[in-house]
Amino acid sequence: MTVTVPIEFNQEIIEELVQLTKQKIEEEQTQQPNLNELPPYPTRKQLKQHLKIGDTRLNSWINHGLKIIPFGKETRFDREDVKLFLDSLKI
């Protein structure tokens, strides 16, 4: 035996769901770092601050293939190389 129960939503519920969905998407976007906000060739300090990581993690990424640009006494990164490296970490 099959029982079918139609579910009907009134316009208020639909609008509330839309608003909650928009809020959740905006929250997710603000929590994720946007690499395009970095300068084209950020320093170690800028990259760590932007990605909210420490020296240990950054050094590990460098050891696992993140390309660096020696620039006098400091190290810089190509923003596009960082994006490609982070994309390669995706599971």
N, C-alpha and C positions, 0 to 999 in steps of 0.2 A: 504494500500500500504506500502511495506517495502522497505527501501533504505539501501543498504549495501555499506559502504565505507571502503575499505581495508586500513589499516594503516601499512605502512612499515617504519621501522627505519633503517637508515644506520649504519654501524659499529661504526662510530665516536660518534653518539648519544648514542648508547648502552654503549660504553666505558665511556662516560661522566657520564651517569646515575650510572654506577657501581662505579666510583670514588666518586661521591657525596654521594652515599649510604654508602660507606666505611668510608668516613669522618664523616658523621653523627653518625654512630655507634661508632666510636672512641671517638667523643665528648661526647656522652652519657656515655660511660664507664669511662671517666676521671672525669665526674661530680659526679658519684655515688661512695660513699665510699666502699672500698673493706675491709670487716671485716677480711679477712685473713692477711692483713698487720698489724693488731693489735698484740701485744704480747698475748700469751695464757691467761694471767690474767692481763688485763690492769687496771690501777688506774682510779679513777673518772676523773682526769685531762686528761689522755690519751684518754679515751672514749669520753669525751666532745669535745676535739680538733678534733678527727678523724671524729666524726659524725656531727661536727659543730652545737652543741646544747649547751644550758646553763644549769645552776643548776636547774632552775624551771622545765624544761622538763625532765631532768634526775630524779629528785625527784618524779615527777609525774609517770614516768615509774616504779620506784621502788615501789611506792604506788599501782600501778596496776599490780604488779607481777614480775617485773624484779628481778631476784635473785641476792643477793650480797654475798660477802665473807668478813666477818670481818677479818682484817689482822692487828693486832696491832691497831695503831691509824688511819690507813687508811682503805678505803673500796676498794675492788677489785671485778672484775667481771670475769666470765668465758666467753671467747669469743664465745663459742658454745651456752651458755645460752642467750647471747645478740642476736645472730643470730635467735635463736628460738623465742625469744620475739618479735623481729622486724617482723619475718614472721607471727606471730599471729596477727599483726596489719594490715595485708593486707586485703583489701576489695574485 
